[in-house]
Amino acid sequence: MADNAKVLILDDEQDLLDLYRDLLSRLPSQPVVHTANSGARALALLESEPFSLLLTDLNMPGMDGFQVLTIVRRKFPTVRTVVMTSVKDDQYRTRAYSMGVDLFMEKPSKPQEIALFSDCIESLLGKEEA
């Protein structure tokens, strides 16, 4: 059942955390959205309760998104993962997909990109039990 799916958003920029939380809170599936501004905080939250989806940035100080994904894949293999980055680099995309991420997207900025982002996240949440 996808009702009340828990989503964790990891980004070091608070304004983006607020924007993503607002967008995802309005999805039809009405997920419970948590945020973390560091890799260590995200991992602590994942340890404390089950999440359906982790949405992570890649470039962050301290522990970057790739390091977080490595740990998440090993310790929480059922958590779906989405990478959101402003880096336009095919090597990043290839590396992320080789790590088993479900989706790799550039951070949305235009209305149509934001709509696509929302649709993709909703689709992943709907496939939670598949």
Summary of the structure (lengths in Angstrom):
residues: 130
radius of gyration: 13.3
end to end distance: 9.7
largest distance: 35.7
contacts: 397
relative contact order: 0.19
helix: 45%
strand: 18%
